[in-house]
Amino acid sequence: MLTNVQPITNFVTVTIVPSAAGQPAYAYNNILLIDKETPIVSVSPFGAYTNIAQVATDWGTGSEAYAQAAAIFNQVPNPTSANGQLIIWPMLPNDTITTAVLAASNDVFFGGVLFAGYTPNDAEVLAGANTVQSMMTMLANPQNLVTAIQGGGSIANITAAGLSKTRGFLYTQGGTALAARIAIAAEFSREISVDFSGANVALNMNLKQLVGIAPDQGINQTNVALVAAAGADIYTPIGNTQGITTSGANTFIDQIYNLNWLQGAVQVAIFNALATTATKIPQTEPGMQILKSAVATVLQQAVTAGVLAPGAWNSSTTFGPGTALVDNILQIGWYIYSQPVNQQAQSARVARQAPLIQVAAKLAGAINTSATIIFVNQ
């Protein structure tokens, strides 16, 4: 038997380096409900719920939190279908939409914002709309009076200001602001339920039905035209059924939601490429390819999910060499370009900044209406 004079580690060493976990995806399927009611059980700083029984325990069955939660969890699908939660944030007496949303955003991510327990005035809603416009979320603006879609009304003013991340919803059925808040809670639940990791999962809210919500009998054809111009959604009888009618005057709700997801997914992908590389990403073209490959993975998933699709590039904005942008959009639906590293300013190179990455992407769009002509010959 040989004596172990020299261990093999004198010649060969092996070290296993665990991979970094990286940043998880943003929780776009969370809905935030900011609430001025007092919970019956202490909730600090917020409660996270996946079923109505949990809300009943903390807020009671007679609360508006419970009523909105019921509207949310009744929808099929709803945020829990994509691992989302209802986040209820107790507001302080002097809180506004802006202060509550900013406070909550420090602790939790959310794809949409509802409010309960009070009716904020138009000025507070407008201030909240300005706040969320720079965030990757959407704010609900439920209104029960037709004046909201007329000149000077809350929904019309927000659309005129280009604040597309605040979603107007006119619901006159029942004649109360509370009924309107419950109705838009159902709409937000139905929309904020997409698992973007799937195929053909992107939603279009147009003509979708809401479980447990009565169609609005108070909307007439004249109001439908005003609603469309004001950029609001409605839920009305349609023929022998009912459904949501969406307006693109303030951009469609599904488009805002999809683009919020796309922005966050690309941000996380680039961060994780930087954070999980064991050594470094060199400031070279191969190094830039690592970052662009991370972006490409997200863009291709957006195509798979139905957010993006190949098509004709009809914008005057172009970048990159020759017809590369137009050709790529037509073939795969997206195009990525970065300035060559050797053209970088020396100051940017010294600061270890990556050259600007530019992305062109073609939205898949959606069909809301159709026209048909039938030619008949005797």
C-alpha positions as CSV (number, residue, x, y, z in Angstrom):
1,M,0.0,0.0,0.0
2,L,1.4,3.4,-1.1
3,T,1.9,6.0,1.6
4,N,0.1,9.3,0.9
5,V,3.1,11.5,0.9
6,Q,1.7,14.3,-1.3
7,P,-2.0,15.0,-1.6
8,I,-3.3,15.7,-5.1
9,T,-4.2,19.2,-4.0
10,N,-0.5,20.0,-4.3
11,F,-1.1,19.7,-8.1
12,V,-4.8,20.3,-8.7
13,T,-7.3,22.5,-6.8
14,V,-11.0,22.9,-7.6
15,T,-13.1,25.7,-6.3
16,I,-16.9,25.9,-6.9
17,V,-18.2,29.4,-7.2
18,P,-22.0,29.6,-6.6
19,S,-23.9,31.8,-9.0
20,A,-25.5,35.0,-7.8
21,A,-29.3,34.9,-7.5
22,G,-29.9,38.3,-9.2
23,Q,-32.9,40.6,-8.9
24,P,-36.3,38.9,-9.1
25,A,-38.8,40.2,-11.6
26,Y,-41.1,43.1,-10.6
27,A,-44.4,41.9,-9.1
28,Y,-46.6,43.4,-11.8
29,N,-49.5,41.3,-10.7
30,N,-49.8,43.0,-7.3
31,I,-52.7,45.4,-6.9
32,L,-52.3,48.1,-4.2
33,L,-55.4,49.3,-2.4
34,I,-54.7,52.4,-0.4
35,D,-57.5,52.7,2.3
36,K,-58.6,55.3,4.8
37,E,-60.7,52.8,6.7
38,T,-59.4,51.4,10.1
39,P,-58.7,47.7,10.0
40,I,-60.1,45.6,12.8
41,V,-56.7,43.8,13.1
42,S,-53.5,45.8,13.2
43,V,-51.9,45.9,9.7
44,S,-48.5,47.5,9.5
45,P,-47.2,48.7,7.2
46,F,-49.5,46.7,4.8
47,G,-51.5,43.5,4.5
48,A,-50.9,41.0,1.6
49,Y,-53.8,38.9,0.6
50,T,-54.5,36.1,-1.8
51,N,-58.2,35.3,-0.9
52,I,-61.2,37.1,0.5
53,A,-61.2,35.3,3.8
54,Q,-57.9,36.9,4.7
55,V,-59.3,40.3,4.0
56,A,-62.4,39.6,6.1
57,T,-60.2,38.7,9.1
58,D,-58.2,42.0,8.9
59,W,-60.8,44.5,7.6
60,G,-64.2,43.0,8.3
61,T,-67.0,42.0,5.9
62,G,-68.7,45.4,6.1
63,S,-65.7,47.3,4.9
64,E,-65.1,48.8,1.5
65,A,-61.7,46.9,1.5
66,Y,-63.8,43.7,1.7
67,A,-66.1,44.8,-1.1
68,Q,-63.3,45.7,-3.5
69,A,-61.4,42.6,-2.6
70,A,-64.5,40.5,-3.4
71,A,-64.7,42.2,-6.8
72,I,-61.0,41.5,-7.4
73,F,-60.9,37.8,-6.3
74,N,-64.2,37.1,-8.1
75,Q,-62.7,37.7,-11.5
76,V,-61.3,34.8,-13.7
77,P,-58.5,35.2,-14.2
78,N,-57.3,37.6,-11.4
79,P,-53.9,38.6,-10.0
80,T,-53.5,35.4,-8.0
81,S,-53.7,33.5,-11.3
82,A,-50.2,34.9,-12.0
83,N,-48.8,34.8,-8.4
84,G,-50.0,38.3,-7.6
85,Q,-51.5,39.6,-4.4
86,L,-53.8,42.3,-3.2
87,I,-51.8,44.7,-1.1
88,I,-53.9,46.9,1.3
89,W,-52.1,49.9,2.7
90,P,-53.7,51.7,5.6
91,M,-53.6,55.4,4.9
92,L,-52.9,58.0,7.6
93,P,-55.6,60.7,8.2
94,N,-53.6,63.3,6.2
95,D,-52.4,61.0,3.5
96,T,-53.2,61.7,-0.1
97,I,-53.0,59.4,-3.1
98,T,-49.5,60.8,-3.8
99,T,-48.2,60.4,-0.3
100,A,-49.6,56.9,0.2
101,V,-48.4,55.6,-3.2
102,L,-44.9,56.9,-2.6
103,A,-44.8,55.5,0.9
104,A,-46.0,52.1,-0.3
105,S,-43.6,52.0,-3.2
106,N,-40.7,52.0,-0.8
107,D,-41.9,48.6,0.6
108,V,-43.6,46.7,-2.2
109,F,-44.1,46.7,-5.9
110,F,-47.5,46.9,-7.6
111,G,-48.9,47.0,-11.1
112,G,-52.0,49.0,-10.3
113,V,-53.4,51.4,-7.6
114,L,-57.0,51.6,-6.2
115,F,-58.3,53.7,-3.3
116,A,-61.0,53.0,-0.7
117,G,-62.6,54.5,2.3
118,Y,-63.0,58.0,0.8
119,T,-63.7,60.0,-2.4
120,P,-60.7,62.1,-3.3
121,N,-61.4,65.4,-5.0
122,D,-60.3,66.1,-8.6
123,A,-57.2,68.0,-7.5
124,E,-55.9,65.1,-5.5
125,V,-56.6,62.6,-8.3
126,L,-54.7,64.9,-10.7
127,A,-51.8,65.2,-8.4
128,G,-51.8,61.4,-8.0
129,A,-51.9,61.0,-11.8
130,N,-48.8,63.2,-12.1
131,T,-47.1,61.0,-9.5
132,V,-47.7,57.6,-11.1
133,Q,-46.9,58.9,-14.6
134,S,-43.2,58.4,-13.9
135,M,-43.7,55.0,-12.2
136,M,-44.2,51.5,-13.7
137,T,-47.8,51.3,-12.4
138,M,-51.4,52.5,-13.2
139,L,-53.8,54.6,-11.1
140,A,-57.5,54.0,-11.1
141,N,-59.8,57.0,-11.6
142,P,-63.4,55.7,-11.1
143,Q,-66.1,58.3,-11.6
144,N,-69.9,58.0,-11.2
145,L,-70.9,61.4,-12.7
146,V,-71.1,62.1,-16.5
147,T,-69.6,65.5,-15.8
148,A,-66.2,63.7,-15.3
149,I,-66.0,63.0,-19.1
150,Q,-67.0,66.5,-20.1
151,G,-64.8,69.5,-20.4
152,G,-63.2,70.3,-17.1
153,G,-64.1,66.9,-15.6
154,S,-61.6,64.7,-13.9
155,I,-61.3,62.1,-16.6
156,A,-61.2,64.6,-19.5
157,N,-58.6,66.7,-17.7
158,I,-56.3,63.8,-17.1
159,T,-56.5,62.7,-20.7
160,A,-55.9,66.3,-22.0
161,A,-52.7,66.4,-19.8
162,G,-51.4,63.2,-21.4
163,L,-51.4,61.3,-18.1
164,S,-51.9,57.9,-19.7
165,K,-51.0,55.8,-16.6
166,T,-54.2,57.0,-14.9
167,R,-57.2,55.0,-16.1
168,G,-60.6,56.7,-16.2
169,F,-63.7,54.5,-15.7
170,L,-67.2,56.0,-15.8
171,Y,-69.8,53.9,-13.9
172,T,-73.1,55.6,-13.2
173,Q,-75.0,52.4,-12.1
174,G,-76.1,52.8,-8.5
175,G,-75.2,56.5,-8.6
176,T,-72.4,56.3,-6.0
177,A,-68.7,56.8,-6.0
178,L,-68.4,53.6,-4.1
179,A,-70.1,51.6,-6.8
180,A,-67.7,53.1,-9.4
181,R,-64.7,52.1,-7.2
182,I,-65.8,48.5,-6.9
183,A,-66.4,48.3,-10.7
184,I,-62.9,49.5,-11.6
185,A,-61.5,47.1,-9.0
186,A,-63.0,44.3,-11.1
187,E,-61.5,45.8,-14.3
188,F,-58.0,46.2,-12.8
189,S,-58.2,42.6,-11.5
190,R,-59.1,41.2,-14.9
191,E,-56.3,43.2,-16.6
192,I,-53.5,42.8,-14.0
193,S,-53.6,39.0,-14.2
194,V,-51.2,38.3,-17.1
195,D,-48.3,35.8,-16.6
196,F,-46.0,37.2,-19.2
197,S,-43.9,34.0,-19.1
198,G,-46.6,32.2,-21.1
199,A,-47.5,32.2,-24.8
200,N,-50.3,34.3,-26.3
201,V,-51.3,35.5,-22.8
202,A,-51.5,39.3,-23.4
203,L,-55.0,40.6,-22.8
204,N,-57.4,43.1,-24.4
205,M,-60.0,44.4,-22.1
206,N,-62.4,45.4,-24.8
207,L,-65.8,43.5,-24.6
208,K,-64.6,41.5,-21.6
209,Q,-67.2,40.7,-18.9
210,L,-66.8,41.4,-15.2
211,V,-68.0,38.8,-12.7
212,G,-70.4,40.3,-10.1
213,I,-70.6,43.8,-11.7
214,A,-74.0,45.0,-13.1
215,P,-73.7,46.6,-16.5
216,D,-74.2,50.4,-16.4
217,Q,-77.8,51.2,-17.6
218,G,-77.2,54.9,-17.4
219,I,-74.9,55.2,-20.4
220,N,-76.6,56.2,-23.6
221,Q,-75.2,56.4,-27.1
222,T,-74.4,60.1,-26.7
223,N,-72.4,59.4,-23.6
224,V,-70.6,56.6,-25.5
225,A,-69.1,59.2,-27.9
226,L,-68.2,61.5,-25.0
227,V,-66.5,58.6,-23.2
228,A,-64.5,57.7,-26.2
229,A,-63.3,61.3,-26.6
230,A,-62.4,61.6,-22.9
231,G,-60.4,58.4,-22.8
232,A,-62.5,56.5,-20.3
233,D,-63.7,52.9,-20.1
234,I,-67.3,51.8,-19.4
235,Y,-69.2,48.6,-18.7
236,T,-72.5,48.5,-20.4
237,P,-75.1,46.3,-22.0
238,I,-74.1,45.3,-25.5
239,G,-76.8,43.5,-27.5
240,N,-78.0,40.7,-25.3
241,T,-74.9,40.6,-23.2
242,Q,-72.6,43.1,-21.6
243,G,-68.9,44.1,-21.7
244,I,-66.2,46.7,-21.3
245,T,-65.8,49.3,-23.9
246,T,-62.3,50.7,-23.9
247,S,-61.1,54.0,-25.3
248,G,-57.7,54.7,-26.9
249,A,-57.9,58.5,-26.4
250,N,-55.7,58.1,-23.3
251,T,-54.1,54.9,-24.7
252,F,-55.6,51.5,-24.0
253,I,-55.3,50.1,-20.5
254,D,-53.7,46.8,-21.8
255,Q,-51.0,48.8,-23.7
256,I,-50.0,50.7,-20.6
257,Y,-49.9,47.6,-18.5
258,N,-47.9,45.7,-21.2
259,L,-45.3,48.5,-21.6
260,N,-44.9,48.9,-17.9
261,W,-44.0,45.2,-17.7
262,L,-41.7,45.4,-20.7
263,Q,-39.8,48.4,-19.2
264,G,-39.3,46.6,-15.9
265,A,-38.4,43.3,-17.4
266,V,-35.7,44.9,-19.6
267,Q,-34.4,46.8,-16.5
268,V,-34.1,43.6,-14.4
269,A,-32.5,41.7,-17.3
270,I,-29.7,44.2,-17.8
271,F,-29.2,44.5,-14.0
272,N,-28.9,40.8,-13.6
273,A,-26.5,40.5,-16.5
274,L,-24.2,43.0,-14.7
275,A,-24.8,41.6,-11.2
276,T,-24.5,37.8,-11.8
277,T,-21.4,37.8,-14.0
278,A,-18.7,36.2,-11.9
279,T,-15.8,38.4,-13.1
280,K,-16.6,41.4,-15.2
281,I,-18.3,42.4,-18.5
282,P,-15.5,44.0,-20.6
283,Q,-16.1,47.4,-22.2
284,T,-15.9,45.8,-25.6
285,E,-18.2,44.7,-28.4
286,P,-18.4,41.1,-26.9
287,G,-19.2,42.7,-23.6
288,M,-22.0,44.8,-25.0
289,Q,-23.3,41.6,-26.7
290,I,-23.9,40.2,-23.2
291,L,-26.1,43.1,-22.3
292,K,-27.9,43.1,-25.6
293,S,-28.5,39.3,-25.4
294,A,-30.2,39.9,-22.0
295,V,-32.5,42.5,-23.7
296,A,-33.2,40.2,-26.6
297,T,-34.4,37.5,-24.3
298,V,-37.1,39.8,-22.9
299,L,-38.1,41.1,-26.3
300,Q,-38.5,37.6,-27.7
301,Q,-40.6,36.7,-24.7
302,A,-42.7,39.7,-25.4
303,V,-43.3,38.3,-28.9
304,T,-44.2,34.9,-27.4
305,A,-46.6,36.5,-24.9
306,G,-48.4,38.5,-27.6
307,V,-47.2,42.0,-26.6
308,L,-44.9,42.5,-29.6
309,A,-45.1,41.1,-33.2
310,P,-43.4,41.4,-36.5
311,G,-44.7,44.2,-38.7
312,A,-43.9,47.2,-40.8
313,W,-42.0,50.0,-39.1
314,N,-44.0,53.1,-39.8
315,S,-42.2,55.6,-37.5
316,S,-39.8,58.2,-38.8
317,T,-37.4,57.4,-36.0
318,T,-34.7,55.0,-37.1
319,F,-31.2,54.1,-35.9
320,G,-28.5,51.6,-36.7
321,P,-26.8,50.8,-40.1
322,G,-28.7,50.7,-43.3
323,T,-32.1,49.0,-43.3
324,A,-31.3,46.8,-40.3
325,L,-34.0,48.3,-38.1
326,V,-36.8,48.0,-40.7
327,D,-35.7,44.5,-41.7
328,N,-35.6,43.2,-38.1
329,I,-39.0,44.7,-37.2
330,L,-40.5,43.0,-40.3
331,Q,-38.9,39.7,-39.5
332,I,-39.0,39.3,-35.7
333,G,-40.7,42.4,-34.3
334,W,-37.8,44.0,-32.5
335,Y,-34.3,45.4,-33.1
336,I,-31.4,46.3,-30.8
337,Y,-28.5,48.6,-31.6
338,S,-25.7,50.1,-29.5
339,Q,-23.1,52.7,-30.5
340,P,-19.8,51.0,-31.3
341,V,-17.6,51.0,-28.2
342,N,-14.7,52.5,-30.2
343,Q,-16.9,55.6,-30.8
344,Q,-17.5,56.2,-27.1
345,A,-16.4,59.4,-25.5
346,Q,-13.4,59.0,-23.3
347,S,-15.2,60.4,-20.3
348,A,-17.9,57.7,-20.6
349,R,-15.2,55.0,-21.0
350,V,-13.4,56.2,-17.9
351,A,-16.7,56.2,-16.0
352,R,-17.3,52.6,-17.1
353,Q,-20.6,53.4,-18.8
354,A,-22.0,51.1,-21.4
355,P,-22.8,52.7,-24.8
356,L,-26.5,53.6,-25.1
357,I,-28.6,50.6,-26.1
358,Q,-31.5,51.5,-28.4
359,V,-34.5,49.2,-28.9
360,A,-37.2,49.4,-31.6
361,A,-40.2,47.2,-31.0
362,K,-43.5,46.7,-32.8
363,L,-46.6,46.4,-30.7
364,A,-48.9,43.5,-31.6
365,G,-51.9,45.8,-31.2
366,A,-55.4,44.4,-30.8
367,I,-58.6,44.3,-32.8
368,N,-61.6,46.0,-31.1
369,T,-64.0,46.6,-33.9
370,S,-64.8,45.1,-37.4
371,A,-66.7,46.1,-40.5
372,T,-68.0,43.7,-43.2
373,I,-69.5,44.3,-46.6
374,I,-71.6,41.5,-48.2
375,F,-72.1,41.7,-51.9
376,V,-75.2,39.8,-53.0
377,N,-76.1,38.9,-56.6
378,Q,-79.6,37.8,-57.6
